[in-house]
Amino acid sequence: MKKLLTDFRLIFGLVFAHILMNFTFQDKAVFWYIFSASLLFLISYSILNEELNDEASFGSYLLYGVGSGLVLYAIFWTGYHLIDLLNLPWMKHITKLYGRYSPSMLWHYIVLMLIIIPGEEIFWRGFVQKRILKYTNMPTGIIVSAILYASVHLYSPHWILAFAALIDGLFWGWLYTWKRSMPLLIVSHLIFDLLLFIILPFK
């Protein structure tokens, strides 16, 4: 674990991710501009400092990518309806979250698919998690990486976004260590977001 704390490329990347995400969540009016620019920077930093895995065939990453995206959406769908059924006070947070961060213009959807989704996976799983796993065992590496991924979402005024990111991070972190394929992960994230924001949103 001491070696982890002396991995200055990892520490530098995490510090910059926090700085960028802090700016990203400050103003709703420029959220999509800052978020896109932040992920472009983090993609570049990741590619310069870590190799990306792609050990799955085209058919495999499509099959597992689509399937896992559907599974994760089903988990969130179940959670959402349990919150509704139990009449928990979290429903208003989910509604506000959709209102604040859902894509609403064509270019939002384009950058979501081409920059934001690949960028989050490349940086948080392909760079952060992969470097952490050099110093820890697999369960610890996945959990620590997911917590770090969730931590940058705490800059949002809606705490439930960080909780959702923690669930996402655990799921995609496990998937990446299992299949070792970045394209598979991006497909999974894409299917999940398409369902969440376009096809079957929770609103």
Secondary structure, 3 states (H helix, E strand, C coil): CHHHHCCHHHHHHHHHHHHHHHHHCCCHHHHHHHHHHHHHHHHHHHHHHCCCCECCCHHHHHHHHHHHHHHHHHHHHHHHHHHHHCCCCCHHHHHHHHHHHCCCCHHHHHHHHHHHHHHHHHHHHHHHHHHHCCCCCHHHHHHHHHHHHHHHHHHCCCHHHHHHHHHHHHHHHHHHHHHCEHHHHHHHHHHHHHHHHHHCCCC
